[in-house]
Amino acid sequence: MKPSHRTFFGWIGIILVAIALIALLFTAGRALVLLFQQSISAISFPYQLNYGEGPLLDQTVRLTHGISLYRLDVPPYTIENYPPVFMLAQAPWVSAFGPSYYYGRITSLISILVSALFLGLTAHTITRSRVAALVSAVLLPAFPYVFHWSALARIDSLALAFSLVGLWIAVRWPKSTWAAFWAALMLGLAVYTRQTYLLAAPLAAFTYRWAVGGATPAFKFAVMLGGLVVGLFAVLLVATEGGFWFHLVTANVNALDGSLISIYADEVARALTVLLVMALIYLLGGWINARSRRAWWLVAPYLLGGLAVALTIAKIGSDVNYLYELCAALCLTAGAFIAWCGRLSAVRAAAIVIIAVQVAAMQDISEQKYAPIISERIDRRPEMDSLLQLVNDETRTIIADEAMGLLPLVGKPILFQPFEMSQLAAAGLWDETDFLTQLAQGSYPVVLIYNPYRNPNLRFERWTPAMLSVINSSHRLATQRAETSVYWYNDPR
């Protein structure tokens, strides 16, 4: 082919890729706008949007009051399922301005943006392709699971951000001892934000450093991270007299429901078809193609580690946050796939357009399935105002499930977490007899049970049959507000 022809076709390829990128940026931009709109609405909403937000805020309040977490003495019947980094990050704000959910929701939003940035930086580091970096970065906010969960004051977005910063440091300087130290520190923060982050990113960082820098840099990193995680774990284990293990490990081993895997697997397969196919092709073809092998050593272990974590969604009570690292890994894989297309501009452009179509499909799922979960709660704000007033005015002891998130807002402690304690009772790790006796005797005279029309059987997941039986026999239904049934104790006197 003559040089002029090569130049001509080269320009055609550049134009095709540019058009494809414009299409991707348009669809990804719409998804980002939707995420911002929901996050801003969530930040301005003063009440809990999720069962897990209340306990995290209560734990933060306890920290600001100098009350230790991970205690073994009961009551109160509370469980701290996660390490303390997220709560420690919120504590200065709660101490200065009082309990609120918007600190955690702002943290989640910023964390997703940071995560997207470092996904792009990591993709560029391993592929040297700006296009690959752009694809990896813009994909993350478009995932329906990230869209939904990033609006909540939950730990997962912050954990992902720490994890991806640490991963980038580890691969940006694969032979550096100082980089190993900072990477271990960031990944350690991720682990002590959410314990499941001990697998995917550390495995990927270790494998990549070994493949690119050799065994010595890899093992230096492993020793630093392992020493940090194990050392801090030992300190917390001793300081809490074993409570740290019980709360994070024992109380987290919930029963498994195999149907949850099939439900989520079916949705993921339909929602992320293009990205999953690209991942499969890259896992097989990237290994065969020596030119892409450098990136493969990071992408493959990260993807497999993220998939392993995603499978734990079979735990009863799990939610889409278990898919976070799988989503991040698919972003990185998509970028690596685009870089792998090499000089085949037409193929690269076609792949980017297909990804743009995938982003549009994911946005539809976000709007149709996940946006209403948040928006419907926000629309019930007047009802929540009324329920908050009831909780604030009530002088008797209150226990609740969903509405326990109102308690720290009015300066009252959470004394009972029904789902967590019910799971412990079902596993034979907690004897509910004393609690049932106290409930029947009126020690907990006000009980609030959430009955959403979307899930009318939710109460049976959060309260044991014995608890519901005692409530029905010793309490009476006083009123209903914001899909919450309010029960008052029937004083036999």
Number of C-alpha atoms within 10 A of each C-alpha: 5 7 8 9 10 11 11 12 13 15 13 14 19 15 15 20 22 15 15 22 20 15 18 25 19 15 24 28 17 16 27 22 14 19 26 17 12 18 24 16 15 25 20 12 17 17 23 25 23 17 15 19 21 28 24 25 29 24 25 27 25 17 20 20 11 9 11 12 19 25 20 17 9 10 10 13 16 23 25 20 22 22 23 20 18 25 24 15 16 23 23 14 17 19 14 9 10 16 20 23 27 22 18 27 25 18 21 26 25 16 20 23 18 20 25 25 21 24 30 27 24 28 32 24 19 26 23 15 18 16 22 28 29 21 29 29 26 23 30 30 29 26 27 28 22 22 27 23 24 30 28 27 31 24 27 25 32 27 30 27 26 24 29 26 22 28 30 24 25 33 27 17 18 23 21 18 17 14 20 30 21 19 28 29 19 23 31 28 25 30 24 21 26 23 17 18 24 20 17 23 28 27 17 24 30 25 23 27 27 19 18 19 16 14 15 13 22 24 16 20 29 19 15 19 24 16 14 18 19 13 12 14 16 15 12 17 16 13 13 17 14 15 21 25 19 19 21 18 14 15 19 18 14 18 14 15 15 13 10 19 17 12 11 18 15 11 13 14 13 13 20 19 14 18 21 17 13 18 24 13 13 23 20 12 16 23 17 12 12 10 13 21 18 16 28 29 23 29 31 24 23 29 25 18 22 25 20 17 20 21 17 17 22 21 18 17 16 14 14 14 20 22 23 22 27 22 26 26 28 24 29 31 30 29 30 31 28 26 25 23 15 13 11 13 20 17 16 22 22 15 20 28 20 17 25 24 17 23 31 19 19 23 26 16 17 22 17 12 12 17 18 14 15 19 14 11 18 20 12 13 15 12 17 22 15 13 21 21 13 13 22 15 10 11 9 12 16 24 21 22 22 24 25 29 26 26 22 22 23 15 13 16 21 24 20 22 23 24 22 20 22 23 23 21 15 14 15 10 13 13 14 17 12 9 17 18 13 12 20 22 16 19 15 20 21 24 23 23 23 22 17 13 9 8 9 10 12 14 18 13 14 22 20 18 13 13 20 16 14 15 24 14 11 19 22 16 16 11 11 16 18 19 15 21 17 21 21 20 22 16 11 7 3
